[in-house]
Amino acid sequence: MLGTTLMPVTLANASIDTLQTGIPAGGLPKTFRDAINITSCLRIRYLWIDSLCIVQDDKADWEREAARMAEVY
């Protein structure tokens, strides 16, 4: 459908338990799926997507993880 966009999945306190059991690929935006596919083809085991790796509604988690980003990137 033209003009329809998929809302990105984000990690929040309310979604932690659900997301830890798995995220259906079809529920992810195309850019996320493409990044996952490329990472897999390159045989890279982990992919950092901020909205899935940092609890978005937790200021302390943001501060802790933002301080570590240089290690990840």
PDB file with one MODEL, atoms N, CA, C and O in Angstrom:
MODEL        1
ATOM      1  N   MET A   1       0.843  -1.170   0.000  1.00  0.00           N
ATOM      2  CA  MET A   1       0.000   0.000   0.000  1.00  0.00           C
ATOM      3  C   MET A   1       0.890   1.236   0.000  1.00  0.00           C
ATOM      4  O   MET A   1       1.784   1.345   0.839  1.00  0.00           O
ATOM      5  N   LEU A   2       0.673   2.139  -0.894  1.00  0.00           N
ATOM      6  CA  LEU A   2       1.466   3.343  -1.031  1.00  0.00           C
ATOM      7  C   LEU A   2       1.306   4.239   0.180  1.00  0.00           C
ATOM      8  O   LEU A   2       0.192   4.463   0.654  1.00  0.00           O
ATOM      9  N   GLY A   3       2.418   4.749   0.680  1.00  0.00           N
ATOM     10  CA  GLY A   3       2.364   5.666   1.805  1.00  0.00           C
ATOM     11  C   GLY A   3       2.357   4.990   3.171  1.00  0.00           C
ATOM     12  O   GLY A   3       2.365   5.670   4.197  1.00  0.00           O
ATOM     13  N   THR A   4       2.342   3.664   3.194  1.00  0.00           N
ATOM     14  CA  THR A   4       2.347   2.949   4.462  1.00  0.00           C
ATOM     15  C   THR A   4       3.783   2.685   4.878  1.00  0.00           C
ATOM     16  O   THR A   4       4.584   2.198   4.080  1.00  0.00           O
ATOM     17  N   THR A   5       4.111   3.004   6.114  1.00  0.00           N
ATOM     18  CA  THR A   5       5.445   2.710   6.622  1.00  0.00           C
ATOM     19  C   THR A   5       5.319   1.828   7.847  1.00  0.00           C
ATOM     20  O   THR A   5       4.368   1.941   8.621  1.00  0.00           O
ATOM     21  N   LEU A   6       6.271   0.968   8.005  1.00  0.00           N
ATOM     22  CA  LEU A   6       6.310   0.071   9.149  1.00  0.00           C
ATOM     23  C   LEU A   6       6.998   0.797  10.298  1.00  0.00           C
ATOM     24  O   LEU A   6       8.107   1.310  10.145  1.00  0.00           O
ATOM     25  N   MET A   7       6.341   0.836  11.435  1.00  0.00           N
ATOM     26  CA  MET A   7       6.941   1.471  12.605  1.00  0.00           C
ATOM     27  C   MET A   7       8.080   0.587  13.100  1.00  0.00           C
ATOM     28  O   MET A   7       7.903  -0.619  13.269  1.00  0.00           O
ATOM     29  N   PRO A   8       9.246   1.183  13.334  1.00  0.00           N
ATOM     30  CA  PRO A   8      10.361   0.363  13.787  1.00  0.00           C
ATOM     31  C   PRO A   8      10.110  -0.236  15.171  1.00  0.00           C
ATOM     32  O   PRO A   8       9.488   0.384  16.033  1.00  0.00           O
ATOM     33  N   VAL A   9      10.598  -1.425  15.352  1.00  0.00           N
ATOM     34  CA  VAL A   9      10.550  -2.079  16.655  1.00  0.00           C
ATOM     35  C   VAL A   9      11.584  -1.386  17.524  1.00  0.00           C
ATOM     36  O   VAL A   9      12.703  -1.136  17.075  1.00  0.00           O
ATOM     37  N   THR A  10      11.228  -1.074  18.754  1.00  0.00           N
ATOM     38  CA  THR A  10      12.192  -0.464  19.666  1.00  0.00           C
ATOM     39  C   THR A  10      12.190  -1.215  20.991  1.00  0.00           C
ATOM     40  O   THR A  10      11.180  -1.778  21.412  1.00  0.00           O
ATOM     41  N   LEU A  11      13.335  -1.203  21.621  1.00  0.00           N
ATOM     42  CA  LEU A  11      13.478  -1.811  22.934  1.00  0.00           C
ATOM     43  C   LEU A  11      13.031  -0.803  23.984  1.00  0.00           C
ATOM     44  O   LEU A  11      13.575   0.299  24.060  1.00  0.00           O
ATOM     45  N   ALA A  12      12.059  -1.168  24.781  1.00  0.00           N
ATOM     46  CA  ALA A  12      11.560  -0.337  25.873  1.00  0.00           C
ATOM     47  C   ALA A  12      11.345  -1.244  27.076  1.00  0.00           C
ATOM     48  O   ALA A  12      11.305  -2.467  26.941  1.00  0.00           O
ATOM     49  N   ASN A  13      11.210  -0.657  28.222  1.00  0.00           N
ATOM     50  CA  ASN A  13      10.997  -1.468  29.424  1.00  0.00           C
ATOM     51  C   ASN A  13       9.815  -2.418  29.258  1.00  0.00           C
ATOM     52  O   ASN A  13       9.865  -3.556  29.725  1.00  0.00           O
ATOM     53  N   ALA A  14       8.768  -1.968  28.608  1.00  0.00           N
ATOM     54  CA  ALA A  14       7.572  -2.796  28.431  1.00  0.00           C
ATOM     55  C   ALA A  14       7.766  -3.913  27.404  1.00  0.00           C
ATOM     56  O   ALA A  14       6.989  -4.868  27.386  1.00  0.00           O
ATOM     57  N   SER A  15       8.786  -3.810  26.550  1.00  0.00           N
ATOM     58  CA  SER A  15       8.949  -4.803  25.483  1.00  0.00           C
ATOM     59  C   SER A  15      10.149  -5.724  25.668  1.00  0.00           C
ATOM     60  O   SER A  15      10.382  -6.599  24.835  1.00  0.00           O
ATOM     61  N   ILE A  16      10.909  -5.545  26.737  1.00  0.00           N
ATOM     62  CA  ILE A  16      12.127  -6.343  26.931  1.00  0.00           C
ATOM     63  C   ILE A  16      11.836  -7.838  26.889  1.00  0.00           C
ATOM     64  O   ILE A  16      12.475  -8.564  26.127  1.00  0.00           O
ATOM     65  N   ASP A  17      10.895  -8.308  27.682  1.00  0.00           N
ATOM     66  CA  ASP A  17      10.612  -9.749  27.740  1.00  0.00           C
ATOM     67  C   ASP A  17      10.193 -10.296  26.385  1.00  0.00           C
ATOM     68  O   ASP A  17      10.649 -11.365  25.981  1.00  0.00           O
ATOM     69  N   THR A  18       9.340  -9.581  25.687  1.00  0.00           N
ATOM     70  CA  THR A  18       8.858 -10.022  24.374  1.00  0.00           C
ATOM     71  C   THR A  18      10.002 -10.084  23.371  1.00  0.00           C
ATOM     72  O   THR A  18      10.126 -11.065  22.638  1.00  0.00           O
ATOM     73  N   LEU A  19      10.837  -9.055  23.326  1.00  0.00           N
ATOM     74  CA  LEU A  19      11.917  -9.004  22.342  1.00  0.00           C
ATOM     75  C   LEU A  19      13.005 -10.028  22.635  1.00  0.00           C
ATOM     76  O   LEU A  19      13.682 -10.480  21.711  1.00  0.00           O
ATOM     77  N   GLN A  20      13.189 -10.405  23.896  1.00  0.00           N
ATOM     78  CA  GLN A  20      14.206 -11.401  24.223  1.00  0.00           C
ATOM     79  C   GLN A  20      13.832 -12.782  23.704  1.00  0.00           C
ATOM     80  O   GLN A  20      14.706 -13.632  23.535  1.00  0.00           O
ATOM     81  N   THR A  21      12.562 -13.019  23.450  1.00  0.00           N
ATOM     82  CA  THR A  21      12.160 -14.323  22.919  1.00  0.00           C
ATOM     83  C   THR A  21      12.292 -14.377  21.410  1.00  0.00           C
ATOM     84  O   THR A  21      12.202 -15.454  20.821  1.00  0.00           O
ATOM     85  N   GLY A  22      12.503 -13.237  20.775  1.00  0.00           N
ATOM     86  CA  GLY A  22      12.708 -13.197  19.331  1.00  0.00           C
ATOM     87  C   GLY A  22      11.883 -12.114  18.676  1.00  0.00           C
ATOM     88  O   GLY A  22      10.838 -11.702  19.181  1.00  0.00           O
ATOM     89  N   ILE A  23      12.371 -11.669  17.555  1.00  0.00           N
ATOM     90  CA  ILE A  23      11.687 -10.644  16.776  1.00  0.00           C
ATOM     91  C   ILE A  23      11.434 -11.224  15.395  1.00  0.00           C
ATOM     92  O   ILE A  23      12.387 -11.576  14.699  1.00  0.00           O
ATOM     93  N   PRO A  24      10.176 -11.333  14.977  1.00  0.00           N
ATOM     94  CA  PRO A  24       9.910 -11.835  13.630  1.00  0.00           C
ATOM     95  C   PRO A  24      10.511 -10.890  12.595  1.00  0.00           C
ATOM     96  O   PRO A  24      10.296  -9.679  12.657  1.00  0.00           O
ATOM     97  N   ALA A  25      11.255 -11.435  11.655  1.00  0.00           N
ATOM     98  CA  ALA A  25      11.908 -10.601  10.635  1.00  0.00           C
ATOM     99  C   ALA A  25      10.903  -9.734   9.888  1.00  0.00           C
ATOM    100  O   ALA A  25      11.213  -8.601   9.520  1.00  0.00           O
ATOM    101  N   GLY A  26       9.712 -10.255   9.663  1.00  0.00           N
ATOM    102  CA  GLY A  26       8.694  -9.491   8.948  1.00  0.00           C
ATOM    103  C   GLY A  26       8.221  -8.270   9.711  1.00  0.00           C
ATOM    104  O   GLY A  26       7.608  -7.372   9.135  1.00  0.00           O
ATOM    105  N   GLY A  27       8.504  -8.233  11.011  1.00  0.00           N
ATOM    106  CA  GLY A  27       8.108  -7.096  11.823  1.00  0.00           C
ATOM    107  C   GLY A  27       9.154  -5.991  11.847  1.00  0.00           C
ATOM    108  O   GLY A  27       8.955  -4.954  12.481  1.00  0.00           O
ATOM    109  N   LEU A  28      10.264  -6.212  11.159  1.00  0.00           N
ATOM    110  CA  LEU A  28      11.332  -5.225  11.134  1.00  0.00           C
ATOM    111  C   LEU A  28      11.277  -4.397   9.856  1.00  0.00           C
ATOM    112  O   LEU A  28      10.852  -4.896   8.814  1.00  0.00           O
ATOM    113  N   PRO A  29      11.700  -3.148   9.924  1.00  0.00           N
ATOM    114  CA  PRO A  29      11.785  -2.330   8.712  1.00  0.00           C
ATOM    115  C   PRO A  29      12.799  -2.937   7.735  1.00  0.00           C
ATOM    116  O   PRO A  29      13.705  -3.665   8.142  1.00  0.00           O
ATOM    117  N   LYS A  30      12.640  -2.637   6.467  1.00  0.00           N
ATOM    118  CA  LYS A  30      13.521  -3.193   5.435  1.00  0.00           C
ATOM    119  C   LYS A  30      14.984  -2.859   5.697  1.00  0.00           C
ATOM    120  O   LYS A  30      15.853  -3.699   5.460  1.00  0.00           O
ATOM    121  N   THR A  31      15.273  -1.675   6.172  1.00  0.00           N
ATOM    122  CA  THR A  31      16.676  -1.326   6.435  1.00  0.00           C
ATOM    123  C   THR A  31      17.280  -2.236   7.494  1.00  0.00           C
ATOM    124  O   THR A  31      18.446  -2.615   7.385  1.00  0.00           O
ATOM    125  N   PHE A  32      16.509  -2.593   8.518  1.00  0.00           N
ATOM    126  CA  PHE A  32      16.991  -3.520   9.543  1.00  0.00           C
ATOM    127  C   PHE A  32      17.210  -4.899   8.929  1.00  0.00           C
ATOM    128  O   PHE A  32      18.246  -5.524   9.156  1.00  0.00           O
ATOM    129  N   ARG A  33      16.237  -5.374   8.153  1.00  0.00           N
ATOM    130  CA  ARG A  33      16.360  -6.698   7.519  1.00  0.00           C
ATOM    131  C   ARG A  33      17.571  -6.746   6.592  1.00  0.00           C
ATOM    132  O   ARG A  33      18.313  -7.727   6.581  1.00  0.00           O
ATOM    133  N   ASP A  34      17.767  -5.677   5.812  1.00  0.00           N
ATOM    134  CA  ASP A  34      18.927  -5.621   4.915  1.00  0.00           C
ATOM    135  C   ASP A  34      20.226  -5.669   5.715  1.00  0.00           C
ATOM    136  O   ASP A  34      21.154  -6.389   5.347  1.00  0.00           O
ATOM    137  N   ALA A  35      20.298  -4.913   6.799  1.00  0.00           N
ATOM    138  CA  ALA A  35      21.503  -4.903   7.634  1.00  0.00           C
ATOM    139  C   ALA A  35      21.770  -6.293   8.220  1.00  0.00           C
ATOM    140  O   ALA A  35      22.919  -6.732   8.284  1.00  0.00           O
ATOM    141  N   ILE A  36      20.721  -6.972   8.641  1.00  0.00           N
ATOM    142  CA  ILE A  36      20.856  -8.332   9.182  1.00  0.00           C
ATOM    143  C   ILE A  36      21.366  -9.280   8.105  1.00  0.00           C
ATOM    144  O   ILE A  36      22.261 -10.087   8.358  1.00  0.00           O
ATOM    145  N   ASN A  37      20.804  -9.186   6.914  1.00  0.00           N
ATOM    146  CA  ASN A  37      21.238 -10.059   5.813  1.00  0.00           C
ATOM    147  C   ASN A  37      22.694  -9.813   5.444  1.00  0.00           C
ATOM    148  O   ASN A  37      23.451 -10.767   5.261  1.00  0.00           O
ATOM    149  N   ILE A  38      23.093  -8.566   5.332  1.00  0.00           N
ATOM    150  CA  ILE A  38      24.480  -8.247   4.981  1.00  0.00           C
ATOM    151  C   ILE A  38      25.427  -8.719   6.074  1.00  0.00           C
ATOM    152  O   ILE A  38      26.477  -9.292   5.785  1.00  0.00           O
ATOM    153  N   THR A  39      25.060  -8.483   7.325  1.00  0.00           N
ATOM    154  CA  THR A  39      25.880  -8.926   8.448  1.00  0.00           C
ATOM    155  C   THR A  39      26.053 -10.445   8.411  1.00  0.00           C
ATOM    156  O   THR A  39      27.147 -10.963   8.633  1.00  0.00           O
ATOM    157  N   SER A  40      24.967 -11.139   8.129  1.00  0.00           N
ATOM    158  CA  SER A  40      25.017 -12.600   8.049  1.00  0.00           C
ATOM    159  C   SER A  40      25.912 -13.059   6.890  1.00  0.00           C
ATOM    160  O   SER A  40      26.713 -13.980   7.053  1.00  0.00           O
ATOM    161  N   CYS A  41      25.777 -12.426   5.736  1.00  0.00           N
ATOM    162  CA  CYS A  41      26.608 -12.790   4.580  1.00  0.00           C
ATOM    163  C   CYS A  41      28.092 -12.566   4.859  1.00  0.00           C
ATOM    164  O   CYS A  41      28.941 -13.301   4.355  1.00  0.00           O
ATOM    165  N   LEU A  42      28.395 -11.569   5.647  1.00  0.00           N
ATOM    166  CA  LEU A  42      29.781 -11.278   6.006  1.00  0.00           C
ATOM    167  C   LEU A  42      30.270 -12.126   7.180  1.00  0.00           C
ATOM    168  O   LEU A  42      31.407 -11.997   7.634  1.00  0.00           O
ATOM    169  N   ARG A  43      29.382 -12.992   7.653  1.00  0.00           N
ATOM    170  CA  ARG A  43      29.675 -13.875   8.787  1.00  0.00           C
ATOM    171  C   ARG A  43      30.067 -13.106  10.041  1.00  0.00           C
ATOM    172  O   ARG A  43      30.934 -13.520  10.810  1.00  0.00           O
ATOM    173  N   ILE A  44      29.399 -11.977  10.217  1.00  0.00           N
ATOM    174  CA  ILE A  44      29.569 -11.196  11.439  1.00  0.00           C
ATOM    175  C   ILE A  44      28.461 -11.624  12.381  1.00  0.00           C
ATOM    176  O   ILE A  44      27.285 -11.627  12.018  1.00  0.00           O
ATOM    177  N   ARG A  45      28.842 -11.980  13.577  1.00  0.00           N
ATOM    178  CA  ARG A  45      27.887 -12.592  14.500  1.00  0.00           C
ATOM    179  C   ARG A  45      26.904 -11.602  15.118  1.00  0.00           C
ATOM    180  O   ARG A  45      25.755 -11.959  15.381  1.00  0.00           O
ATOM    181  N   TYR A  46      27.335 -10.375  15.350  1.00  0.00           N
ATOM    182  CA  TYR A  46      26.482  -9.414  16.042  1.00  0.00           C
ATOM    183  C   TYR A  46      26.281  -8.162  15.210  1.00  0.00           C
ATOM    184  O   TYR A  46      27.144  -7.769  14.425  1.00  0.00           O
ATOM    185  N   LEU A  47      25.136  -7.550  15.395  1.00  0.00           N
ATOM    186  CA  LEU A  47      24.796  -6.291  14.739  1.00  0.00           C
ATOM    187  C   LEU A  47      24.212  -5.364  15.786  1.00  0.00           C
ATOM    188  O   LEU A  47      23.296  -5.746  16.515  1.00  0.00           O
ATOM    189  N   TRP A  48      24.729  -4.157  15.868  1.00  0.00           N
ATOM    190  CA  TRP A  48      24.241  -3.175  16.840  1.00  0.00           C
ATOM    191  C   TRP A  48      23.237  -2.277  16.136  1.00  0.00           C
ATOM    192  O   TRP A  48      23.581  -1.573  15.187  1.00  0.00           O
ATOM    193  N   ILE A  49      22.012  -2.303  16.596  1.00  0.00           N
ATOM    194  CA  ILE A  49      20.970  -1.373  16.157  1.00  0.00           C
ATOM    195  C   ILE A  49      20.515  -0.668  17.428  1.00  0.00           C
ATOM    196  O   ILE A  49      19.897  -1.272  18.304  1.00  0.00           O
ATOM    197  N   ASP A  50      20.833   0.630  17.513  1.00  0.00           N
ATOM    198  CA  ASP A  50      20.582   1.378  18.751  1.00  0.00           C
ATOM    199  C   ASP A  50      19.189   1.148  19.310  1.00  0.00           C
ATOM    200  O   ASP A  50      19.031   0.910  20.507  1.00  0.00           O
ATOM    201  N   SER A  51      18.187   1.217  18.460  1.00  0.00           N
ATOM    202  CA  SER A  51      16.807   1.119  18.952  1.00  0.00           C
ATOM    203  C   SER A  51      16.463  -0.274  19.473  1.00  0.00           C
ATOM    204  O   SER A  51      15.435  -0.455  20.126  1.00  0.00           O
ATOM    205  N   LEU A  52      17.313  -1.258  19.189  1.00  0.00           N
ATOM    206  CA  LEU A  52      17.101  -2.614  19.699  1.00  0.00           C
ATOM    207  C   LEU A  52      18.110  -2.991  20.790  1.00  0.00           C
ATOM    208  O   LEU A  52      17.931  -3.986  21.491  1.00  0.00           O
ATOM    209  N   CYS A  53      19.163  -2.195  20.924  1.00  0.00           N
ATOM    210  CA  CYS A  53      20.217  -2.522  21.884  1.00  0.00           C
ATOM    211  C   CYS A  53      20.240  -1.606  23.106  1.00  0.00           C
ATOM    212  O   CYS A  53      20.881  -1.921  24.108  1.00  0.00           O
ATOM    213  N   ILE A  54      19.554  -0.489  23.024  1.00  0.00           N
ATOM    214  CA  ILE A  54      19.481   0.444  24.139  1.00  0.00           C
ATOM    215  C   ILE A  54      18.015   0.591  24.521  1.00  0.00           C
ATOM    216  O   ILE A  54      17.162   0.822  23.663  1.00  0.00           O
ATOM    217  N   VAL A  55      17.729   0.458  25.801  1.00  0.00           N
ATOM    218  CA  VAL A  55      16.350   0.614  26.279  1.00  0.00           C
ATOM    219  C   VAL A  55      15.973   2.088  26.081  1.00  0.00           C
ATOM    220  O   VAL A  55      16.513   2.975  26.741  1.00  0.00           O
ATOM    221  N   GLN A  56      15.054   2.322  25.175  1.00  0.00           N
ATOM    222  CA  GLN A  56      14.742   3.671  24.721  1.00  0.00           C
ATOM    223  C   GLN A  56      14.099   4.559  25.786  1.00  0.00           C
ATOM    224  O   GLN A  56      14.227   5.782  25.730  1.00  0.00           O
ATOM    225  N   ASP A  57      13.425   3.966  26.736  1.00  0.00           N
ATOM    226  CA  ASP A  57      12.765   4.770  27.768  1.00  0.00           C
ATOM    227  C   ASP A  57      13.468   4.652  29.125  1.00  0.00           C
ATOM    228  O   ASP A  57      12.839   4.767  30.177  1.00  0.00           O
ATOM    229  N   ASP A  58      14.775   4.422  29.080  1.00  0.00           N
ATOM    230  CA  ASP A  58      15.569   4.284  30.300  1.00  0.00           C
ATOM    231  C   ASP A  58      16.809   5.166  30.180  1.00  0.00           C
ATOM    232  O   ASP A  58      17.781   4.795  29.522  1.00  0.00           O
ATOM    233  N   LYS A  59      16.771   6.330  30.815  1.00  0.00           N
ATOM    234  CA  LYS A  59      17.858   7.298  30.708  1.00  0.00           C
ATOM    235  C   LYS A  59      19.190   6.704  31.160  1.00  0.00           C
ATOM    236  O   LYS A  59      20.219   6.948  30.530  1.00  0.00           O
ATOM    237  N   ALA A  60      19.180   5.935  32.232  1.00  0.00           N
ATOM    238  CA  ALA A  60      20.421   5.339  32.744  1.00  0.00           C
ATOM    239  C   ALA A  60      21.018   4.366  31.725  1.00  0.00           C
ATOM    240  O   ALA A  60      22.234   4.338  31.538  1.00  0.00           O
ATOM    241  N   ASP A  61      20.171   3.570  31.066  1.00  0.00           N
ATOM    242  CA  ASP A  61      20.661   2.645  30.049  1.00  0.00           C
ATOM    243  C   ASP A  61      21.245   3.416  28.874  1.00  0.00           C
ATOM    244  O   ASP A  61      22.296   3.049  28.349  1.00  0.00           O
ATOM    245  N   TRP A  62      20.568   4.483  28.458  1.00  0.00           N
ATOM    246  CA  TRP A  62      21.069   5.319  27.362  1.00  0.00           C
ATOM    247  C   TRP A  62      22.446   5.863  27.704  1.00  0.00           C
ATOM    248  O   TRP A  62      23.358   5.793  26.881  1.00  0.00           O
ATOM    249  N   GLU A  63      22.610   6.407  28.910  1.00  0.00           N
ATOM    250  CA  GLU A  63      23.890   6.984  29.297  1.00  0.00           C
ATOM    251  C   GLU A  63      24.993   5.924  29.353  1.00  0.00           C
ATOM    252  O   GLU A  63      26.113   6.160  28.899  1.00  0.00           O
ATOM    253  N   ARG A  64      24.671   4.765  29.909  1.00  0.00           N
ATOM    254  CA  ARG A  64      25.644   3.667  30.021  1.00  0.00           C
ATOM    255  C   ARG A  64      26.050   3.154  28.636  1.00  0.00           C
ATOM    256  O   ARG A  64      27.237   3.012  28.343  1.00  0.00           O
ATOM    257  N   GLU A  65      25.066   2.880  27.797  1.00  0.00           N
ATOM    258  CA  GLU A  65      25.349   2.308  26.476  1.00  0.00           C
ATOM    259  C   GLU A  65      25.962   3.327  25.524  1.00  0.00           C
ATOM    260  O   GLU A  65      26.824   2.976  24.719  1.00  0.00           O
ATOM    261  N   ALA A  66      25.533   4.576  25.602  1.00  0.00           N
ATOM    262  CA  ALA A  66      26.117   5.614  24.748  1.00  0.00           C
ATOM    263  C   ALA A  66      27.599   5.778  25.059  1.00  0.00           C
ATOM    264  O   ALA A  66      28.398   6.025  24.155  1.00  0.00           O
ATOM    265  N   ALA A  67      27.969   5.644  26.320  1.00  0.00           N
ATOM    266  CA  ALA A  67      29.371   5.753  26.720  1.00  0.00           C
ATOM    267  C   ALA A  67      30.201   4.605  26.144  1.00  0.00           C
ATOM    268  O   ALA A  67      31.410   4.748  25.960  1.00  0.00           O
ATOM    269  N   ARG A  68      29.562   3.473  25.858  1.00  0.00           N
ATOM    270  CA  ARG A  68      30.269   2.282  25.332  1.00  0.00           C
ATOM    271  C   ARG A  68      30.225   2.172  23.819  1.00  0.00           C
ATOM    272  O   ARG A  68      30.849   1.270  23.259  1.00  0.00           O
ATOM    273  N   MET A  69      29.508   3.057  23.137  1.00  0.00           N
ATOM    274  CA  MET A  69      29.336   2.932  21.681  1.00  0.00           C
ATOM    275  C   MET A  69      30.639   2.864  20.919  1.00  0.00           C
ATOM    276  O   MET A  69      30.739   2.135  19.932  1.00  0.00           O
ATOM    277  N   ALA A  70      31.643   3.611  21.356  1.00  0.00           N
ATOM    278  CA  ALA A  70      32.928   3.583  20.658  1.00  0.00           C
ATOM    279  C   ALA A  70      33.531   2.179  20.633  1.00  0.00           C
ATOM    280  O   ALA A  70      34.224   1.814  19.683  1.00  0.00           O
ATOM    281  N   GLU A  71      33.265   1.388  21.687  1.00  0.00           N
ATOM    282  CA  GLU A  71      33.751   0.006  21.718  1.00  0.00           C
ATOM    283  C   GLU A  71      33.047  -0.851  20.691  1.00  0.00           C
ATOM    284  O   GLU A  71      33.636  -1.765  20.115  1.00  0.00           O
ATOM    285  N   VAL A  72      31.762  -0.544  20.463  1.00  0.00           N
ATOM    286  CA  VAL A  72      30.962  -1.343  19.534  1.00  0.00           C
ATOM    287  C   VAL A  72      31.251  -0.947  18.101  1.00  0.00           C
ATOM    288  O   VAL A  72      31.431  -1.810  17.242  1.00  0.00           O
ATOM    289  N   TYR A  73      31.297   0.333  17.838  1.00  0.00           N
ATOM    290  CA  TYR A  73      31.531   0.804  16.473  1.00  0.00           C
ATOM    291  C   TYR A  73      32.997   0.736  16.159  1.00  0.00           C
ATOM    292  O   TYR A  73      33.409   1.089  15.054  1.00  0.00           O
TER     293      TYR A  73
ENDMDL
END
